Amino acid sequence: MRKLILSLTLGGLALSILVWPVFAQENLNQKTPKEDYLIGEEQNLEIIVHIWGEVKDPGEKRVPDGTNVGELVSKAGGPGEYSKLSNVILYRDPYLNPPADKIEKLLTGADDFIKEDYEELQQHGKVEINLKKYLENGKASYLPILIPGDVVEVKRNNWYTWQSIIRVASQVAIIAQVWYWYSNAD
């Protein structure tokens, strides 16, 4: 009986010593937690990302894995009235970038401006994307692919700023006119 218990104990210990490096290596290679990926209604893999700024429906979005920045803007109802599609910012944890070989394969035949965007994203965790340029040049397929936790911000255009200035100036003019009438009414 002692030999059986001893052999089972030693066998379990040997098995755990052999299997442990496999599990440890798996955890070292894993950059994005599996909990960040979800199974969607149509049994496809989905991720959660965020979109802010000048889109019709900003907020947290659940999108299929492989969705790019342009598709996310569409899923958020499209660009808003004051959106500046030449100034879309993608924020990403730089430690969660896809492997370099995968990006290199994706960028085969890409224009220089596209390669520069990907390099900036990898180095700084933030890139300003000229979505309008991608679309006008027929390069929408090269738009950065989103990963779990990415944040996309669509900035406002200058027309919004001018409208705000004009609105404030008109309100100041009304107040000045009322004050003028009141002070001259005597």
Beta strands, then each sheet from edge to edge (+ up, - down):
strand 1: 37-39
strand 2: 45-53
strand 3: 59-64
strand 4: 83-91
strand 5: 126-129
strand 6: 151-156
sheet 1: 1+ 2- 3+
sheet 2: 1+ 2- 6- 4+ 5-
end
